[in-house]
Amino acid sequence: MQEIEIIGSLRSSYTRAVCMACIEKGIPYVLTECLLGAPELFAINPFGKMPVLRHADFELYESKAIATYLDRAFPGPALFPSDPPLAALTEQWISVVNSVLYATVLSYMLAYVKPGTADGSPDRAAIEALRPALQKQLSILDEPVAAHGYLVGDQLTFADINLLTILHTVRLIPGGAELLANAVHLARYLDRHATRESYRRTLPPPGPPRRA
């Protein structure tokens, strides 16, 4: 069978999540590194975002769709449970992380790297306004991982993989490690899963994170 090609960058947490999914399932893949908006991306995704997948003559974009395809098309540990309640919870947490937590983390990060202030200094007003929201969202995610160390049930799902890439970014942004430490179970959850082969093999190189 032809090898999976993932096109994107490990600095993109979406790309990283898809690569982690491949490793967790034992799927051989090649990562074609590129910049955001590269022609290779537009060739598959009309929005120019990463990652995209190419598998023989099949092409796909959007990380959750890619992960679903990988899970259904290849053997290995299931990343999307077949049990209806657990499957629904997996979808719930993926949606929460992508639509709520990511938006807050991105805004918080941009207040440092693209503040829009006259002198280019961090936008302290925006940062202070965002800190309570980020802390609350981390505390909400702290609860489901307390019992078993996973977001859903007692095994790894794509919801975990999707969250772990974001928590990696949270810990790197100024003040983020402190906020994460306040969510005790979530901090331990990240430390535990950071030892996974899939996490270690996909650590992004230095540089600004991307979630596109």
Protein Blocks (a to p, Z undefined) as FASTA:
>chain_A
ZZdddeddfklmklmmmmmmmmmnopacddddddehiaklmmmmmnlpacdddehjacce
hjklmmmmmmmmpgcjdfbdfblklmmmmmmmmmmmmmmmmmmmmmmmmmmmmnopanop
acfklmmmmmmmmmmmmmmmmmmmmmnopabhjbdcfklmmmmmmmmmmmmpghklmmmm
mmmmlmmmmmmmmmpmklmmmocceddddfZZ
